[in-house]
Amino acid sequence: MTPDNIDVWVGLDVGKSAHHAHALDRDGDTLYDKPVRQDEKAIRSMLEHLSRRDRVLLVVDQPNTIGSLPLTVARDMGIAVAYLPGTAMRRTAQLLPGDAKTDRRDAHVIAWAALKLPETLRDAGSDDETLAALRMLAGHDEDLAHESTRHVNRLRSLLLQTHPAFERVLKGERATRDATLALLERYGGPAGMERAGIEDVKDWAGSNGLRAGRIIDDMFKAIGEQTVTVPGTGMAETIIPSIARDIKAIKDRRREVGRQVEKLLEDHPLLTVPASMPGIGVRTASSILLGIGGDIANFKSAAHLAAYAGIAPVTGQSGTSIKGERPARGSNKRLKNALWQSSFVASTKHPPSIAYYKRKREQGKHHNAAIICLARRRCDVIYSMLKNGALYQGPALAA
């Protein structure tokens, strides 16, 4: 988006029931400065008034949720749209006089940034129905993941309070395995399992198709390490089964979300491209596609994509006193997390990635730095795959 093909810049500070629109012309003069109701008729009327003889760019501060309707109406009218990130908006506000925080000033800041600093704008996303559905599923899955983490932390807290040795047995992913949750739901915890006895627990697990022989042995070994009963243990073991049920229900809901995402993959062939790369699953592939706005053409090069994701180092220099590089702080967090997580998985499962990671560690880099280096290398491959619509072909990532 360049100033050459736009005549009117409209900044829209979006709100729940009403927005505030501020429009500027090429000279920076105000053409429109009024509240606009959050309904199609009012938004369409405002845009029709501004676009009668001029080419309009509509810029919002939130491209999703309450900003979705204005963007959809603008696209339906053939009007260009863009998005101003919050960080860029706050920095731009500091360049303009005044400290007030009002909808009217915010709309002016958005319009002024679009006119004077077009490089701060981001693509507002496409109107692709599949990507819109994917965005909603991704948001729902993130909510479920946070909810699951909260329940797991509560479960660990109760076990740590009443039987620390038992809690240590459930380290890492052990606490959320289906077999573990089923045992906790059935027996409540170490005290309930001890009353039942190891043979009864193993018989019940076997009759219910649970492959939990080793974890049951570890649980009973931990139970034998503590001979005293901590006050509150009885109440804790009446609460633990309900927490285990909640975690199981959330896992089931996340599996259903995963199946819905996989169905969307069938309807959007491009989504299968990143999923073909080692370390990238269905959810991570969707996060990558959502992070780039569904169109790799938004990025001029792999370096541009890496900088946008925040995995390219930022150079700091001031004369001879300060010189070095640091991780980028401003970035697309969804995209950065997806690239980091997939690179972490690849560093343990994918031989070329394992070799590259080891070389970086041998060069003295810490774990996180080595993963970021690997993510940067993989970013080049992902960019090429998406640009050419080609599935992953190994080996790759040669040093």
Number of C-alpha atoms within 10 A of each C-alpha: 15 10 15 7 11 16 19 28 29 30 33 30 27 27 17 10 10 16 24 23 29 26 26 22 19 14 9 14 10 16 13 18 18 13 19 21 16 19 14 13 11 15 20 16 12 15 20 15 11 18 16 9 10 13 15 25 25 26 30 28 23 20 22 16 11 16 22 15 17 25 27 16 17 20 15 11 13 11 17 16 25 22 24 25 18 12 12 16 18 13 12 17 21 11 10 12 7 9 9 10 9 11 18 19 20 23 27 26 25 33 30 24 24 28 25 13 15 15 12 15 21 17 17 23 20 17 14 11 10 16 20 16 14 22 18 14 19 20 13 14 20 13 13 18 15 11 15 21 14 12 17 17 12 14 22 20 14 20 22 14 14 23 23 17 18 23 21 17 18 18 11 9 8 14 20 19 15 16 20 21 21 19 22 22 21 18 19 23 27 23 17 16 20 16 11 12 12 15 10 13 20 18 13 14 19 13 9 11 10 16 14 18 15 8 15 21 13 15 23 17 14 18 20 12 12 13 7 8 11 11 10 11 18 15 11 17 21 15 16 23 21 15 20 25 16 18 25 19 13 18 18 12 15 20 13 13 19 18 13 14 22 17 11 18 20 11 12 14 10 19 24 23 19 26 20 17 21 19 21 20 17 17 18 21 26 27 23 23 23 21 21 20 17 23 16 19 12 13 15 10 15 20 16 14 22 24 19 20 27 22 29 21 17 14 11 10 11 8 6 6 6 9 10 10 12 10 13 15 12 12 16 16 14 16 25 22 18 23 28 21 18 22 29 22 16 23 23 13 13 16 15 17 28 18 16 20 25 15 14 18 16 11 10 10 15 11 14 12 16 23 27 23 21 25 27 25 21 23 20 16 19 24 22 17 20 21 15 11 15 15 17 19 11 10 10 13 16 9 10
